[in-house]
Amino acid sequence: MAKKTINYNYIFLFYDIADEFSPKGKYRLAKVFKLCKQYLKHHQNSVFRGNISPSDQISLQNKLKKVTDKNLDFITIIKVINSGSFSEQTIGTNKKEVESIFI
């Protein structure tokens, strides 16, 4: 019997890019941010999340590996089945929502 593969279609991505104030670090930080923004919604500072297909997950991971330094940078991807498979509680003001009201 074949093993069933689970498709994780929602991810949280957290990153910490080292030496963000050095020229190379700043370049990597901008590249990582831009790549994540192509696939996911920017949630807070260095946190992205959203629906993503398994093939796009692989593509994003491969692109991130090319622009980051594995000895200096840190990226974590938490995969869940869908946006309904976790509970979320927010304390404080979501600044993005407040900003959108005034625009």
Secondary structure, DSSP 8 states (H G I E B T S, - for coil): ---------EEEEEEE-TTTTSHHHHHHHHHHHHHHHHHSEEEETTEEEEE--HHHHHHHHHHHHHHS-TTT-EEEEEEES-TTSS-----S--HHHHHHHH-
